Amino acid sequence: MAPRDWIAAAARFARGKPRRAAAALIVLGALIVWMWRWGSHIDTRPPSQPEPAQAAKDEQPYLPRSATQPALTVGVELCGYGPLPVRDGTPDIPKDIETAAAGALGRIADELASRSDDRDRALGLHLQTISAANAAVDAWVHDHGQCADGDEACSTAMFAAGIPAKAAGEQALARLASTTSDPEAYALAIQSCGRSTAGDCALLSSAQWARIEPDNMIPWLYLATEAQQRHDRSGFQAALTRASAARYSNMYWDSLSGFIASDTFGAQPEPIQPLLAIQLIGI
């Protein structure tokens, strides 16, 4: 399966089962952060198996049981918070952690957007865009409820609720990029606008990115693709020639994931860091 097919399959799964996908990502994020920071303290010995009576004693359900409710077990330790309940193999994400992580993302975005550096401002505007879109989707879910598994029409409507907020943020980021010489800020705006040429997104171009950063292969490859779509053979060959002479290739996809190593991220409360990290990597 090609990488883009994997991505499409993952997106379909996330749309169809958002809670399960989020829970799986929380576990992955917790493991990544834990291994990153405390990997040298990992105990590689196999865990001992508790006696049945002790296992029952150690079980700590977070919700009352009922005849229709599957048993809860504790299987994931969230640093700074405590054990998380696991239902049917999937950790239950505490609502207060979700809310706190969403609020932290918004505060970080506002703080970055207020800085004078174009790169930090661009990153902040990009995060504000995503945070606003997520808030719009959450409001839709509050009004309409969660989509049932496999309900594509509902999932489409849910994500469409965030489009206006995302479009507004894209315009602010595009306006900043149209006046900057910072390549990372420009790349973030290009990626945020995507194929849109509405409003200020029309001010952006692969050609301008290539002028700002001529040693980066990526804008030249964009230009080659655009020339090919126009059936411009000479333009296509010229762009490929410049791409082959470029000194490096950088899409700046790590602008957000790399933020996890920053002091600003490290200052956030420990329990929300795994979920916040997953939000940043997911963006």
N, C-alpha and C positions, 0 to 999 in steps of 0.2 A: 504494500500500500504506500502510495506517495505521501510525503509529509503533509501536503495540503489536504489530502484525504483524511489523514489522522486528525488534523485540526478541525475539519468540517464535522467529523464524527464526534469529536469532543464537544464541539459547540452544540450539536444536536442533543447530546446527553445532558449538557448543562441546562439547556432550555427546557428539556422534558422533565428533568429531576433536579431542580435547582438546590433544594435542601441537601440531597444526597451528594451532589457534586461539591457543594460548599463544605460539607463535613469531611469529605475525602481530601479536599485541599487543605483544610485545617490540620488534619493529621500529618500530611506531607510537609506543610509549612512548619509545624511544631518540630518535626524530626529534623528538618534542614537547619533551623535556628539552633536547636539543641545540640546537634552534632557539630555545627560550626563553632559554637562557643565553648562547649564542654566535651568535645570529641575525645580528648585525652583521658577523660574519666569514665569512658564507657566500659561497663563490665561485660566482657564477651562470654562469660560462663553461662551455660544454659540455665534457665530459671527452674527452680525446684517446683514440684507439683504439690500444692497444699492438700491436706486431707479434706474429704468432702465436707465434714462438719466445720472445719476452719474456713473453707471457701464460702459456705453459707453465712458464717458469722461475719466474714469480711465484706460481704456484699453490701453496698450502700446505695439503695435506690434513691433517686432524686424526686421521683414522682410517685403518687399513690398507685398501687397496682389495681387492676380490675380484671374481670374475666376476659375482656377483649383487648387488654394491653399486654404486649409481650414483656417478659422479664427483663429488667435492667441489670447490667453488670458494669463494673468499673474497670476500664481497660486503658485509659489515656490520661496521663498526668499533664496538666497545663501549668507551666511554671508560673508561680506567683498567684495561682488561683486554686489549684487542687485537682482532684480526680474528676474526670468527666464521665457521665453515664453513657453506656453504649447500648443501643437498642438494635437488634437484628444485625449486629456487626458494624453499625454506623454510629459514631459519637454524636450525642445530642449537644449542639452548640448553644451555650447559655445566651439568652436574649440580651442580657446586660453586656456581655462581651461584644456581641454584634453591634449594639448601639454605641458602645464606647469606641470601638474601632472606626465606625463610620464618622463619629464626631471628631476623632483625632485626625482622620484624613482631611476633613474640612478645615480644621484649624491649621494644619501643616500647609495646606494649599494657600490659605489666606496669608500666612506669614511669608511664604516664598514669593507670592505675587506682589507683596508690598516692598520687596527689596529693589535696590537700584540696578543690580547686575542683570543684564538681559537674559542670561542663561537661567538664573534662578527665577526671574519673573515668568519666563516661558514655561518652566516646569510647574510653577505655581498655578498659572492660568490653565495649563493642561489638566492638572489635578482638580482645579475648581470645576472644569467642564465635566469631568467624570463624576465628581461628587454631586453636582447638581442633577446630572442625568440619573444617578442612582437614587437620589432623593425623590425624583419624579416617579420612578418605577416603584419605590416603596409606597408612595402615596396611592398609586394605582392599586397595588396589592391590598392596601388598607381598605380601599373602597370596594374592590371587587373580589378579594380573596385570592389565595394561591391557585395557580392553574393545576388542573389534574394532569397526571402523567399521560403523555401522548397527545395532549390537546394543543396542537400546533397553532390553531387560530387564536387561542387564549394567550399563548406564549408570544405570538407576534404582536398582539395588541398590548401586552404588558411592556415589551421592550420598546414599542413605538411611543409609549408615554414619555420616554426619556429623550426622544429625538429633538424636540424644540429646545430643551435646555442645553443639549450637546451642541446644537447648531449655533446658539448664542455664544457659547464659550469659544467655539472655533473662530468666530468672527473677531473676538478680542485678541486671540492668539495670532491670527493672521495679520491684524493691524500692527502688532508688535513686530512680527517677523519682517514686515515690509519695510521697516526702518532700521533693522539690525544688521550687523556684520558678523554676528556670532553664528557659526555653522550649526551648533547643536540646537540653538533656539529656532533657527530656520528649519532644521530637519524635523523638530517636534511639530511645527506648524504644518509642514508638508504632510506628515503622517496623520495629523489630526483632521485636516481638511479632506485627505484622501482624494477621491475623484471629483469632489465638489468644486464647482467654479462659481458658486453663489456668493454674492456680496464681496467681502474683503478677501475671500479665498482666491478670487480671480487675480489678486495682486501677486500671488506666489507662482513660481515657475521653477522647473528643473534647471533651466538655463541660469537663473539668478543664483541658485544653490551652487552650481558649478563655478560661477564667477567668484562667489564667496570662498569656496573651498575647492580649488582646481586639482588638488592632489588626492582627493577622495574619489574612488572609483564609482561610488553609488550614483551621484547625480549624472555622470556621463552614461551610465547604463540606462537610467531613466530617459535621458535624451535619445539614446539609441532606440529604445522601445517606441518612443513617440515618433521618431523619424520613420521607423518601420511601419507604424500604423498609417502614416501619411504617404507611404510608398516613396519616401525620399531616400533613394539609394546612397547618394553622396553624403547626405547628412548622417545616415546610419553608419557608414564607414568611418566618417570623421569622428563621430562620438565613440565608436569602438576603439579607434586608434588612441584617443585621449584616455579612455578607460584602461587600455593595456599599459599605458605609461604612468598611470596613477601609482602613488607610493603606498597607499593603504586603502582599506575598504571599511567604512563605518556607517551603519544605519542608525546608530545612537539608540538602539533598542534597550541598552542597559542604563539609559538615563534614569529610569524609574527603579529598576531592580537594584542598580548600584547605590541608590539612595538609602537602601537598607543598612549600609555600612556607615552612614553619616551620624554625627552627634545628635542631630535633631530627631532621627529615628530612635537612637539609643535612649533618649530622654523620655520616651513614652513608657507608660506602665507595662511591666513585663507580661501580664496576662493578655494584653491586646496585641503585642508585637507579632505573634505568628499570623493572626488574622489580617493585621495591617500589612504584613509582608506579602501575603497571598494577594491582597487587593492590588498592591503595587506591581507585583509580578504579572498578575492577570491583565492589568491595564496595558 
